[in-house]
């Protein structure tokens, strides 16, 4: 988390972050993740470690939740530690920030490709270059298996 500090919106840099959800404590379930979310509309940091020990994730300026369409703001970004931090910010080309249902969580999109996606049991996901963030693939492979997943939010 400290490494991401400089990349967060300035209003959040002094805020205390709290662990809202983690797979080791709460189990692997997207439904549970939605339930454990913090205050509606408060920012969320999603951290993933895959089974190849690669770490990556996303920052959303709003709560990650179930939705019919995409939501979020241009403050949303993707990041990876490979081995140093790389941050992929909004390109302005579309507004495909975050979309979630009980079977799939998607962050970033365009032309049918998602910057980051996770399935409903949070065991599998994928990453592709997408128009929203013009990102590199965050994980070593386009499809990955999740080792640990954490969601951090403001108190």
Phi, psi and omega in degrees: 000318183303322182296332181279342184315308182297341184265351180280157175306138186309325183295344185259353191295331181262005185279145175280130178263145180232144177286115182268325186209137169212144186295328182292331181262320191253356181087172183262098179198125178294325177301315180295321178303313179300322182290329184276000185297156182281210180300137178303136178082359180269154186295155183225138174243122181253121180243131181234137168240125182270178185287354173258014175068020174274138180248137181196176180170204186211151170248131175239132180288348179235164180300138173283125186210170172291140182205157176277329181227184178287147176219176179116182183227172180293357174282345179299140174210160174254155178210159173214154175248101186213073347277347180260163184294130170236134181243133180244110185265168180301133179273340186087359184283332175205176181245036181273072185278292183221140175212133182220137166229187187289343183256346189201135171243127183236136177229118183080142181196191182130132179056034175074013179240139182250138178299320178208131174222152178226144179274175188296334178262006177060015178273331184233151176202185179203167179213134179222152171301136180222159184293329184300317187240354183048045187272159166280168172296128187284329184256165179299330178237160180294330174240137185227165173251138184275129173269306179222148175220135179230146171239124179249143178217172178280151182295000000 
